[in-house]
Amino acid sequence: MIPPAFILVRPQMGENIGAAARAMLNFGLERMRIVAPRDGWPNSAAVAMASGAGRVLDYAGLFPDLKAAIQDCDFVFATTARGRELTKPIYTPEAAMEHARALVAAGKKVGVLFGPERAGLENDDVVLANAIVTVPVNPEFASLNLAQCVLLMGYEWRRQTEPAEAVVMEMARTEFASGLEVEKLGDHFEERLDAAGFFFPPAKVAGMKASLRNMWSRLGLTRAEVQTFHGMLRQIAFKLRQQGDE
């Protein structure tokens, strides 16, 4: 499976090319193509900015014009924030990369165009694409930095090809407490609270204890947290005994 080629069309600043390379490698993309860079190629500013992603630049393809850069592509997306008087399907980044994944899985070659920093892609560039990708940004400030746009598209590609759980619990070298451990903690709390006269009046004691047990089971405590609560209760009891002996 060949991932999409990210094609920078007439990029103006080497720093932005380097930042785009970093953004690509963040998400496992290494197929960069550069069309007629303003400051020539290779570019020392791009190399400095890439910092760790130099291999993306080392293997980047250099092309004199956009037609040459996309001649082997079966499907091309053009990223643009401006409205175009062109009849083309307009995708969100998520939908575009979902379609790109399907195309790539079918053996097709996909390209994604990113325009120059000052004004983005020109209409002559966009007409060569099969579809447009537009990010739902603030219409009063729609311009994205080149590397930001590359990062966003790279993220969506990675999300389509490397599913990640929406929520993961980081256990920090511990694990959830067992039902028995939570039960013993409840016993300890009841013992200390009973000694302190918390359970009153007698008619409400059963309901109060049930509420506490429900709270402990609902919290999803770890073993480390259970031990911390036990330690707190023991320390409180110790201090109270000391005060009683004075």
DRENPA-3360 file (N, C-alpha, C; in nm, 2 decimals, always signed):
BEGIN
1 = MIPPAFIL = +0.09/-0.12/+0.00/+0.00/+0.00/+0.00/+0.09/+0.12/+0.00 ~ +0.07/+0.21/-0.10/+0.15/+0.33/-0.11/+0.07/+0.45/-0.06 ~ +0.12/+0.51/+0.05/+0.05/+0.63/+0.11/+0.04/+0.74/+0.01 ~ -0.05/+0.84/+0.03/-0.06/+0.96/-0.06/+0.07/+1.04/-0.06 ~ +0.10/+1.10/-0.18/+0.21/+1.19/-0.19/+0.16/+1.33/-0.15 ~ +0.23/+1.40/-0.07/+0.19/+1.53/-0.03/+0.28/+1.63/-0.12 ~ +0.21/+1.71/-0.20/+0.27/+1.79/-0.30/+0.27/+1.93/-0.27 ~ +0.38/+1.99/-0.24/+0.39/+2.14/-0.20/+0.41/+2.21/-0.33;
9 = VRPQMGEN = +0.31/+2.29/-0.37/+0.31/+2.37/-0.49/+0.37/+2.51/-0.48 ~ +0.48/+2.53/-0.54/+0.55/+2.66/-0.53/+0.57/+2.71/-0.39 ~ +0.62/+2.63/-0.30/+0.64/+2.68/-0.16/+0.74/+2.80/-0.16 ~ +0.72/+2.89/-0.07/+0.80/+3.01/-0.07/+0.92/+3.01/+0.03 ~ +0.90/+2.95/+0.15/+1.00/+2.96/+0.25/+1.05/+2.82/+0.29 ~ +1.18/+2.80/+0.29/+1.24/+2.68/+0.33/+1.19/+2.63/+0.46 ~ +1.17/+2.72/+0.56/+1.13/+2.68/+0.69/+1.00/+2.61/+0.69 ~ +0.91/+2.66/+0.60/+0.78/+2.59/+0.59/+0.79/+2.45/+0.53;
17 = IGAAARAM = +0.88/+2.44/+0.44/+0.90/+2.30/+0.38/+0.95/+2.21/+0.49 ~ +1.04/+2.26/+0.57/+1.10/+2.17/+0.67/+0.99/+2.14/+0.78 ~ +0.91/+2.24/+0.81/+0.80/+2.21/+0.91/+0.70/+2.11/+0.85 ~ +0.67/+2.12/+0.72/+0.58/+2.03/+0.66/+0.64/+1.89/+0.67 ~ +0.77/+1.87/+0.65/+0.84/+1.74/+0.65/+0.82/+1.68/+0.79 ~ +0.84/+1.76/+0.89/+0.82/+1.72/+1.03/+0.68/+1.67/+1.05 ~ +0.58/+1.75/+1.01/+0.44/+1.71/+1.02/+0.41/+1.58/+0.95 ~ +0.46/+1.56/+0.83/+0.44/+1.44/+0.76/+0.49/+1.32/+0.84;
25 = LNFGLERM = +0.62/+1.33/+0.88/+0.68/+1.22/+0.95/+0.61/+1.19/+1.08 ~ +0.55/+1.29/+1.15/+0.47/+1.26/+1.27/+0.37/+1.16/+1.25 ~ +0.31/+1.15/+1.13/+0.20/+1.06/+1.10/+0.24/+0.95/+0.99 ~ +0.37/+0.93/+0.98/+0.42/+0.82/+0.90/+0.41/+0.84/+0.75 ~ +0.41/+0.96/+0.71/+0.41/+1.00/+0.57/+0.55/+1.05/+0.52 ~ +0.60/+0.99/+0.42/+0.74/+1.03/+0.37/+0.74/+1.07/+0.23 ~ +0.63/+1.06/+0.16/+0.63/+1.09/+0.01/+0.60/+1.24/-0.02 ~ +0.70/+1.32/-0.01/+0.69/+1.46/-0.04/+0.73/+1.49/-0.18;
33 = RIVAPRDG = +0.66/+1.58/-0.24/+0.70/+1.63/-0.37/+0.69/+1.78/-0.37 ~ +0.79/+1.84/-0.43/+0.81/+1.99/-0.42/+0.80/+2.04/-0.57 ~ +0.71/+2.14/-0.59/+0.70/+2.19/-0.73/+0.75/+2.34/-0.73 ~ +0.85/+2.36/-0.80/+0.91/+2.50/-0.83/+0.92/+2.58/-0.70 ~ +1.00/+2.54/-0.60/+1.02/+2.62/-0.48/+1.08/+2.75/-0.51 ~ +1.03/+2.85/-0.45/+1.08/+2.99/-0.48/+1.23/+3.01/-0.46 ~ +1.28/+2.95/-0.35/+1.42/+2.97/-0.31/+1.51/+2.86/-0.36 ~ +1.47/+2.78/-0.45/+1.55/+2.67/-0.50/+1.56/+2.55/-0.41;
41 = WPNSAAVA = +1.63/+2.45/-0.46/+1.64/+2.32/-0.39/+1.77/+2.26/-0.42 ~ +1.84/+2.20/-0.32/+1.80/+2.19/-0.18/+1.81/+2.32/-0.11 ~ +1.75/+2.32/+0.01/+1.73/+2.45/+0.09/+1.78/+2.43/+0.23 ~ +1.88/+2.50/+0.28/+1.94/+2.48/+0.41/+1.84/+2.51/+0.52 ~ +1.75/+2.61/+0.50/+1.65/+2.65/+0.60/+1.55/+2.54/+0.62 ~ +1.52/+2.47/+0.51/+1.43/+2.35/+0.52/+1.49/+2.24/+0.60 ~ +1.62/+2.21/+0.58/+1.69/+2.11/+0.65/+1.70/+2.14/+0.80 ~ +1.73/+2.26/+0.83/+1.74/+2.30/+0.97/+1.60/+2.29/+1.04;
49 = MASGAGRV = +1.50/+2.33/+0.97/+1.36/+2.32/+1.04/+1.31/+2.18/+1.05 ~ +1.35/+2.09/+0.96/+1.30/+1.95/+0.96/+1.34/+1.88/+1.08 ~ +1.46/+1.91/+1.13/+1.51/+1.86/+1.26/+1.46/+1.72/+1.30 ~ +1.52/+1.62/+1.25/+1.48/+1.48/+1.28/+1.40/+1.42/+1.17 ~ +1.34/+1.50/+1.08/+1.27/+1.45/+0.96/+1.34/+1.47/+0.83 ~ +1.47/+1.48/+0.84/+1.55/+1.51/+0.72/+1.53/+1.41/+0.61 ~ +1.50/+1.28/+0.65/+1.49/+1.18/+0.54/+1.37/+1.21/+0.45 ~ +1.27/+1.28/+0.50/+1.16/+1.32/+0.41/+1.21/+1.41/+0.30;
57 = LDYAGLFP = +1.30/+1.51/+0.34/+1.35/+1.60/+0.25/+1.45/+1.53/+0.15 ~ +1.53/+1.44/+0.21/+1.63/+1.37/+0.13/+1.57/+1.30/+0.01 ~ +1.45/+1.24/+0.03/+1.39/+1.16/-0.08/+1.27/+1.24/-0.14 ~ +1.26/+1.37/-0.11/+1.16/+1.45/-0.18/+1.18/+1.46/-0.33 ~ +1.08/+1.45/-0.40/+1.09/+1.47/-0.55/+1.08/+1.62/-0.59 ~ +1.16/+1.66/-0.68/+1.16/+1.80/-0.72/+1.10/+1.81/-0.86 ~ +1.00/+1.89/-0.89/+0.93/+1.90/-1.02/+0.93/+2.04/-1.07 ~ +0.94/+2.06/-1.20/+0.93/+2.20/-1.25/+0.79/+2.26/-1.25;
65 = DLKAAIQD = +0.69/+2.17/-1.26/+0.55/+2.22/-1.27/+0.46/+2.11/-1.21 ~ +0.33/+2.15/-1.18/+0.24/+2.07/-1.12/+0.20/+1.95/-1.21 ~ +0.19/+1.97/-1.33/+0.15/+1.86/-1.42/+0.25/+1.74/-1.41 ~ +0.38/+1.78/-1.41/+0.48/+1.67/-1.40/+0.47/+1.60/-1.26 ~ +0.43/+1.68/-1.16/+0.43/+1.62/-1.02/+0.31/+1.52/-1.00 ~ +0.21/+1.54/-1.08/+0.09/+1.45/-1.06/+0.06/+1.36/-1.17 ~ +0.16/+1.35/-1.26/+0.13/+1.27/-1.38/+0.11/+1.12/-1.35 ~ +0.16/+1.07/-1.24/+0.14/+0.93/-1.21/+0.03/+0.90/-1.11;
73 = CDFVFATT = -0.04/+1.01/-1.07/-0.15/+1.00/-0.97/-0.28/+0.96/-1.04 ~ -0.35/+0.87/-0.97/-0.49/+0.84/-1.02/-0.59/+0.93/-0.97 ~ -0.57/+0.99/-0.85/-0.67/+1.08/-0.79/-0.59/+1.19/-0.71 ~ -0.63/+1.31/-0.73/-0.56/+1.43/-0.67/-0.66/+1.51/-0.59 ~ -0.63/+1.54/-0.46/-0.70/+1.64/-0.38/-0.63/+1.77/-0.38 ~ -0.71/+1.88/-0.39/-0.65/+2.01/-0.37/-0.70/+2.08/-0.25 ~ -0.61/+2.11/-0.16/-0.65/+2.18/-0.03/-0.66/+2.33/-0.06 ~ -0.78/+2.38/-0.02/-0.80/+2.53/-0.04/-0.91/+2.58/+0.05;
81 = ARGRELTK = -0.89/+2.70/+0.10/-0.99/+2.75/+0.19/-1.09/+2.85/+0.12 ~ -1.05/+2.89/-0.01/-1.13/+2.98/-0.08/-1.23/+2.92/-0.17 ~ -1.35/+2.98/-0.18/-1.45/+2.93/-0.27/-1.40/+2.93/-0.42 ~ -1.44/+2.83/-0.49/-1.40/+2.82/-0.63/-1.52/+2.81/-0.72 ~ -1.52/+2.88/-0.83/-1.63/+2.86/-0.93/-1.60/+2.75/-1.02 ~ -1.58/+2.63/-0.96/-1.55/+2.51/-1.03/-1.64/+2.40/-0.98 ~ -1.68/+2.31/-1.07/-1.77/+2.20/-1.04/-1.69/+2.08/-1.00 ~ -1.67/+2.07/-0.86/-1.59/+1.96/-0.81/-1.65/+1.92/-0.67;
89 = PIYTPEAA = -1.63/+1.79/-0.64/-1.67/+1.75/-0.50/-1.58/+1.82/-0.40 ~ -1.64/+1.86/-0.29/-1.57/+1.92/-0.18/-1.57/+1.83/-0.06 ~ -1.46/+1.79/-0.01/-1.45/+1.70/+0.10/-1.40/+1.77/+0.23 ~ -1.44/+1.72/+0.34/-1.37/+1.76/+0.47/-1.24/+1.68/+0.47 ~ -1.14/+1.72/+0.55/-1.02/+1.64/+0.56/-1.05/+1.50/+0.60 ~ -1.14/+1.47/+0.69/-1.17/+1.34/+0.74/-1.22/+1.26/+0.62 ~ -1.32/+1.31/+0.55/-1.38/+1.24/+0.44/-1.28/+1.22/+0.32 ~ -1.19/+1.32/+0.30/-1.09/+1.30/+0.20/-1.00/+1.19/+0.22;
97 = MEHARALV = -0.95/+1.18/+0.35/-0.85/+1.08/+0.38/-0.92/+0.94/+0.39 ~ -1.05/+0.94/+0.42/-1.12/+0.81/+0.42/-1.13/+0.76/+0.27 ~ -1.16/+0.85/+0.18/-1.16/+0.81/+0.04/-1.02/+0.78/-0.01 ~ -0.92/+0.85/+0.03/-0.78/+0.82/+0.00/-0.74/+0.68/+0.04 ~ -0.79/+0.64/+0.16/-0.75/+0.51/+0.21/-0.81/+0.40/+0.12 ~ -0.94/+0.42/+0.08/-1.01/+0.33/-0.01/-0.94/+0.32/-0.14 ~ -0.90/+0.43/-0.20/-0.83/+0.43/-0.32/-0.69/+0.36/-0.32 ~ -0.62/+0.39/-0.21/-0.49/+0.33/-0.19/-0.50/+0.18/-0.17;
105 = AAGKKVGV = -0.60/+0.14/-0.10/-0.63/+0.00/-0.08/-0.66/-0.07/-0.21 ~ -0.71/+0.00/-0.30/-0.74/-0.06/-0.43/-0.63/-0.05/-0.53 ~ -0.51/+0.00/-0.48/-0.39/+0.00/-0.56/-0.37/+0.13/-0.64 ~ -0.45/+0.23/-0.61/-0.44/+0.36/-0.68/-0.34/+0.45/-0.61 ~ -0.29/+0.55/-0.69/-0.19/+0.64/-0.63/-0.26/+0.78/-0.61 ~ -0.25/+0.83/-0.49/-0.32/+0.95/-0.45/-0.22/+1.07/-0.42 ~ -0.26/+1.19/-0.47/-0.18/+1.30/-0.44/-0.26/+1.41/-0.36 ~ -0.20/+1.48/-0.28/-0.27/+1.59/-0.20/-0.19/+1.72/-0.23;
113 = LFGPERAG = -0.25/+1.82/-0.28/-0.19/+1.95/-0.32/-0.20/+2.05/-0.21 ~ -0.09/+2.12/-0.18/-0.09/+2.23/-0.08/-0.03/+2.35/-0.15 ~ -0.09/+2.46/-0.15/-0.05/+2.58/-0.22/+0.05/+2.66/-0.15 ~ +0.11/+2.76/-0.22/+0.21/+2.85/-0.17/+0.15/+2.93/-0.05 ~ +0.24/+2.98/+0.04/+0.20/+3.04/+0.16/+0.12/+3.17/+0.14 ~ +0.15/+3.25/+0.04/+0.09/+3.38/+0.03/-0.05/+3.38/+0.00 ~ -0.09/+3.30/-0.10/-0.23/+3.30/-0.15/-0.29/+3.16/-0.18 ~ -0.21/+3.06/-0.15/-0.27/+2.92/-0.17/-0.27/+2.88/-0.32;
121 = LENDDVVL = -0.33/+2.78/-0.35/-0.34/+2.73/-0.49/-0.42/+2.82/-0.58 ~ -0.37/+2.83/-0.70/-0.44/+2.91/-0.80/-0.55/+2.82/-0.87 ~ -0.64/+2.89/-0.94/-0.74/+2.81/-1.01/-0.68/+2.71/-1.11 ~ -0.57/+2.76/-1.18/-0.51/+2.67/-1.28/-0.45/+2.54/-1.21 ~ -0.42/+2.55/-1.08/-0.38/+2.43/-1.01/-0.49/+2.34/-0.97 ~ -0.60/+2.41/-0.92/-0.72/+2.33/-0.87/-0.79/+2.26/-0.98 ~ -0.79/+2.31/-1.11/-0.86/+2.24/-1.22/-0.79/+2.11/-1.25 ~ -0.67/+2.09/-1.21/-0.60/+1.97/-1.23/-0.63/+1.86/-1.13;
129 = ANAIVTVP = -0.70/+1.90/-1.02/-0.74/+1.80/-0.92/-0.87/+1.74/-0.94 ~ -0.89/+1.63/-0.88/-1.02/+1.56/-0.89/-1.12/+1.61/-0.79 ~ -1.07/+1.66/-0.68/-1.16/+1.70/-0.57/-1.09/+1.81/-0.49 ~ -1.17/+1.88/-0.41/-1.12/+1.99/-0.32/-1.14/+1.94/-0.18 ~ -1.04/+1.98/-0.10/-1.05/+1.96/+0.05/-1.05/+2.09/+0.12 ~ -1.16/+2.12/+0.19/-1.17/+2.24/+0.26/-1.19/+2.22/+0.41 ~ -1.11/+2.29/+0.50/-1.12/+2.27/+0.64/-1.23/+2.36/+0.69 ~ -1.32/+2.31/+0.78/-1.42/+2.40/+0.84/-1.37/+2.50/+0.94;
137 = VNPEFASL = -1.30/+2.60/+0.90/-1.23/+2.69/+0.99/-1.32/+2.82/+1.00 ~ -1.28/+2.91/+1.08/-1.34/+3.04/+1.10/-1.34/+3.11/+0.97 ~ -1.46/+3.14/+0.91/-1.46/+3.21/+0.78/-1.40/+3.35/+0.78 ~ -1.39/+3.41/+0.90/-1.33/+3.54/+0.91/-1.18/+3.53/+0.92 ~ -1.12/+3.41/+0.94/-0.98/+3.40/+0.94/-0.95/+3.25/+0.89 ~ -0.96/+3.23/+0.76/-0.96/+3.10/+0.71/-0.82/+3.05/+0.67 ~ -0.72/+3.14/+0.67/-0.59/+3.10/+0.62/-0.52/+3.01/+0.72 ~ -0.47/+2.89/+0.67/-0.39/+2.80/+0.75/-0.24/+2.81/+0.70;
145 = NLAQCVLL = -0.15/+2.81/+0.79/-0.01/+2.79/+0.76/+0.01/+2.66/+0.69 ~ +0.11/+2.66/+0.59/+0.13/+2.54/+0.51/+0.16/+2.42/+0.60 ~ +0.24/+2.43/+0.70/+0.27/+2.31/+0.78/+0.15/+2.27/+0.86 ~ +0.07/+2.37/+0.90/-0.05/+2.33/+0.98/-0.15/+2.25/+0.89 ~ -0.16/+2.29/+0.77/-0.25/+2.22/+0.68/-0.20/+2.08/+0.65 ~ -0.07/+2.07/+0.63/-0.01/+1.93/+0.61/-0.03/+1.85/+0.74 ~ -0.01/+1.91/+0.85/-0.03/+1.83/+0.98/-0.17/+1.78/+0.99 ~ -0.27/+1.87/+0.96/-0.41/+1.83/+0.97/-0.44/+1.71/+0.88;
153 = MGYEWRRQ = -0.39/+1.72/+0.75/-0.42/+1.61/+0.66/-0.35/+1.49/+0.70 ~ -0.22/+1.50/+0.75/-0.15/+1.39/+0.79/-0.22/+1.32/+0.91 ~ -0.27/+1.40/+1.00/-0.34/+1.34/+1.12/-0.46/+1.26/+1.07 ~ -0.54/+1.32/+0.98/-0.66/+1.25/+0.93/-0.62/+1.12/+0.85 ~ -0.51/+1.12/+0.78/-0.46/+1.00/+0.71/-0.43/+0.89/+0.82 ~ -0.35/+0.93/+0.92/-0.31/+0.84/+1.02/-0.43/+0.78/+1.10 ~ -0.53/+0.87/+1.12/-0.65/+0.82/+1.19/-0.73/+0.72/+1.11 ~ -0.73/+0.73/+0.98/-0.80/+0.64/+0.90/-0.73/+0.51/+0.88;
161 = TEPAEAVV = -0.60/+0.51/+0.90/-0.52/+0.39/+0.87/-0.47/+0.32/+1.00 ~ -0.46/+0.39/+1.11/-0.42/+0.34/+1.24/-0.52/+0.37/+1.35 ~ -0.63/+0.29/+1.36/-0.73/+0.32/+1.45/-0.68/+0.33/+1.60 ~ -0.73/+0.43/+1.67/-0.68/+0.45/+1.81/-0.81/+0.46/+1.89 ~ -0.80/+0.41/+2.01/-0.91/+0.41/+2.11/-0.93/+0.56/+2.15 ~ -1.06/+0.60/+2.16/-1.09/+0.74/+2.19/-1.05/+0.77/+2.33 ~ -1.06/+0.68/+2.42/-1.02/+0.70/+2.56/-0.94/+0.59/+2.61 ~ -0.82/+0.61/+2.67/-0.74/+0.51/+2.73/-0.70/+0.55/+2.87;
169 = MEMARTEF = -0.72/+0.45/+2.96/-0.68/+0.48/+3.10/-0.54/+0.45/+3.12 ~ -0.46/+0.55/+3.16/-0.32/+0.53/+3.19/-0.31/+0.49/+3.34 ~ -0.26/+0.37/+3.36/-0.26/+0.31/+3.50/-0.14/+0.35/+3.59 ~ -0.04/+0.41/+3.53/+0.07/+0.46/+3.61/+0.13/+0.36/+3.71 ~ +0.17/+0.24/+3.65/+0.23/+0.13/+3.72/+0.14/+0.08/+3.83 ~ +0.01/+0.08/+3.81/-0.08/+0.01/+3.91/-0.19/-0.05/+3.83 ~ -0.29/-0.10/+3.90/-0.41/-0.16/+3.83/-0.53/-0.14/+3.92 ~ -0.65/-0.16/+3.86/-0.77/-0.14/+3.94/-0.78/-0.24/+4.05;
177 = ASGLEVEK = -0.83/-0.18/+4.16/-0.85/-0.27/+4.28/-0.96/-0.37/+4.26 ~ -0.94/-0.49/+4.32/-1.04/-0.59/+4.31/-1.16/-0.56/+4.39 ~ -1.27/-0.64/+4.36/-1.39/-0.61/+4.44/-1.37/-0.64/+4.59 ~ -1.29/-0.74/+4.62/-1.26/-0.76/+4.76/-1.18/-0.65/+4.83 ~ -1.09/-0.59/+4.76/-1.01/-0.48/+4.81/-1.10/-0.36/+4.83 ~ -1.19/-0.33/+4.74/-1.28/-0.22/+4.76/-1.38/-0.25/+4.88 ~ -1.42/-0.37/+4.89/-1.50/-0.41/+5.01/-1.43/-0.39/+5.14 ~ -1.30/-0.43/+5.15/-1.23/-0.41/+5.27/-1.21/-0.26/+5.30;
185 = LGDHFEER = -1.19/-0.18/+5.20/-1.18/-0.04/+5.22/-1.31/+0.01/+5.28 ~ -1.43/-0.03/+5.23/-1.56/+0.01/+5.28/-1.57/-0.03/+5.43 ~ -1.52/-0.15/+5.46/-1.53/-0.20/+5.60/-1.45/-0.10/+5.69 ~ -1.33/-0.07/+5.64/-1.24/+0.02/+5.72/-1.30/+0.16/+5.74 ~ -1.36/+0.21/+5.64/-1.43/+0.34/+5.65/-1.55/+0.33/+5.75 ~ -1.63/+0.23/+5.74/-1.74/+0.21/+5.83/-1.69/+0.20/+5.97 ~ -1.58/+0.13/+5.99/-1.53/+0.11/+6.13/-1.49/+0.25/+6.19 ~ -1.42/+0.33/+6.11/-1.37/+0.46/+6.16/-1.49/+0.56/+6.18;
193 = LDAAGFFF = -1.58/+0.56/+6.08/-1.69/+0.65/+6.09/-1.79/+0.61/+6.20 ~ -1.80/+0.48/+6.22/-1.88/+0.44/+6.34/-1.82/+0.48/+6.47 ~ -1.69/+0.47/+6.48/-1.62/+0.51/+6.60/-1.64/+0.66/+6.63 ~ -1.65/+0.74/+6.52/-1.66/+0.88/+6.53/-1.80/+0.93/+6.54 ~ -1.90/+0.84/+6.55/-2.04/+0.87/+6.57/-2.11/+0.93/+6.44 ~ -2.05/+0.89/+6.32/-2.11/+0.95/+6.20/-2.24/+0.89/+6.17 ~ -2.26/+0.76/+6.19/-2.39/+0.70/+6.16/-2.50/+0.73/+6.26 ~ -2.58/+0.83/+6.22/-2.69/+0.87/+6.31/-2.79/+0.95/+6.23;
201 = PPAKVAGM = -2.92/+0.94/+6.26/-2.98/+0.85/+6.36/-2.99/+0.71/+6.32 ~ -3.02/+0.62/+6.41/-3.02/+0.47/+6.38/-3.11/+0.43/+6.26 ~ -3.22/+0.50/+6.24/-3.31/+0.47/+6.13/-3.25/+0.49/+5.99 ~ -3.15/+0.57/+5.99/-3.09/+0.60/+5.85/-2.95/+0.53/+5.83 ~ -2.91/+0.46/+5.93/-2.77/+0.40/+5.92/-2.76/+0.31/+5.80 ~ -2.86/+0.22/+5.78/-2.85/+0.12/+5.66/-2.84/+0.20/+5.53 ~ -2.92/+0.30/+5.51/-2.91/+0.38/+5.39/-2.78/+0.46/+5.37 ~ -2.73/+0.51/+5.48/-2.60/+0.58/+5.47/-2.49/+0.49/+5.43;
209 = KASLRNMW = -2.49/+0.36/+5.49/-2.38/+0.27/+5.46/-2.40/+0.22/+5.31 ~ -2.52/+0.20/+5.27/-2.54/+0.16/+5.13/-2.49/+0.27/+5.03 ~ -2.51/+0.40/+5.07/-2.47/+0.51/+4.98/-2.32/+0.51/+4.97 ~ -2.25/+0.49/+5.09/-2.10/+0.49/+5.09/-2.05/+0.37/+5.00 ~ -2.11/+0.25/+5.02/-2.07/+0.14/+4.94/-2.09/+0.16/+4.79 ~ -2.20/+0.22/+4.76/-2.22/+0.25/+4.62/-2.12/+0.35/+4.56 ~ -2.08/+0.45/+4.64/-1.98/+0.54/+4.60/-1.84/+0.47/+4.57 ~ -1.80/+0.39/+4.67/-1.67/+0.32/+4.65/-1.67/+0.23/+4.52;
217 = SRLGLTRA = -1.78/+0.16/+4.49/-1.78/+0.08/+4.38/-1.79/+0.16/+4.25 ~ -1.85/+0.28/+4.25/-1.86/+0.36/+4.14/-1.73/+0.44/+4.10 ~ -1.64/+0.46/+4.19/-1.53/+0.54/+4.17/-1.42/+0.47/+4.08 ~ -1.42/+0.34/+4.07/-1.32/+0.27/+3.99/-1.18/+0.30/+4.05 ~ -1.16/+0.27/+4.17/-1.04/+0.29/+4.24/-0.93/+0.20/+4.20 ~ -0.80/+0.25/+4.20/-0.69/+0.16/+4.17/-0.64/+0.10/+4.31 ~ -0.56/+0.00/+4.30/-0.50/-0.05/+4.42/-0.42/+0.05/+4.50 ~ -0.35/+0.14/+4.43/-0.27/+0.24/+4.49/-0.36/+0.34/+4.57;
225 = EVQTFHGM = -0.47/+0.37/+4.51/-0.57/+0.46/+4.57/-0.63/+0.40/+4.69 ~ -0.66/+0.27/+4.69/-0.72/+0.20/+4.80/-0.62/+0.20/+4.92 ~ -0.49/+0.18/+4.89/-0.39/+0.18/+4.99/-0.37/+0.32/+5.05 ~ -0.39/+0.42/+4.97/-0.38/+0.56/+5.02/-0.49/+0.59/+5.11 ~ -0.61/+0.55/+5.08/-0.72/+0.57/+5.17/-0.70/+0.50/+5.30 ~ -0.65/+0.37/+5.30/-0.63/+0.30/+5.42/-0.52/+0.37/+5.51 ~ -0.42/+0.42/+5.44/-0.32/+0.50/+5.51/-0.37/+0.62/+5.58 ~ -0.46/+0.69/+5.51/-0.52/+0.81/+5.56/-0.60/+0.78/+5.69;
233 = LRQIAFKL = -0.68/+0.68/+5.68/-0.76/+0.64/+5.79/-0.68/+0.60/+5.91 ~ -0.57/+0.52/+5.89/-0.48/+0.48/+6.00/-0.42/+0.60/+6.06 ~ -0.37/+0.70/+5.98/-0.31/+0.82/+6.03/-0.40/+0.90/+6.11 ~ -0.52/+0.92/+6.07/-0.63/+0.99/+6.14/-0.65/+0.93/+6.28 ~ -0.67/+0.79/+6.28/-0.69/+0.72/+6.40/-0.58/+0.74/+6.50 ~ -0.45/+0.73/+6.44/-0.33/+0.74/+6.53/-0.33/+0.88/+6.59 ~ -0.36/+0.99/+6.52/-0.35/+1.12/+6.57/-0.46/+1.14/+6.68 ~ -0.58/+1.08/+6.65/-0.69/+1.10/+6.75/-0.65/+1.03/+6.88;
241 = RQQGDE = -0.58/+0.91/+6.87/-0.54/+0.84/+6.99/-0.44/+0.92/+7.07 ~ -0.35/+0.98/+6.99/-0.24/+1.07/+7.06/-0.31/+1.18/+7.14 ~ -0.41/+1.25/+7.07/-0.47/+1.36/+7.14/-0.55/+1.31/+7.26 ~ -0.61/+1.19/+7.26/-0.68/+1.14/+7.37/-0.59/+1.10/+7.49 ~ -0.46/+1.07/+7.46/-0.37/+1.04/+7.57/-0.31/+1.16/+7.63 ~ -0.33/+1.28/+7.57/-0.26/+1.40/+7.62/-0.34/+1.46/+7.74;
% end
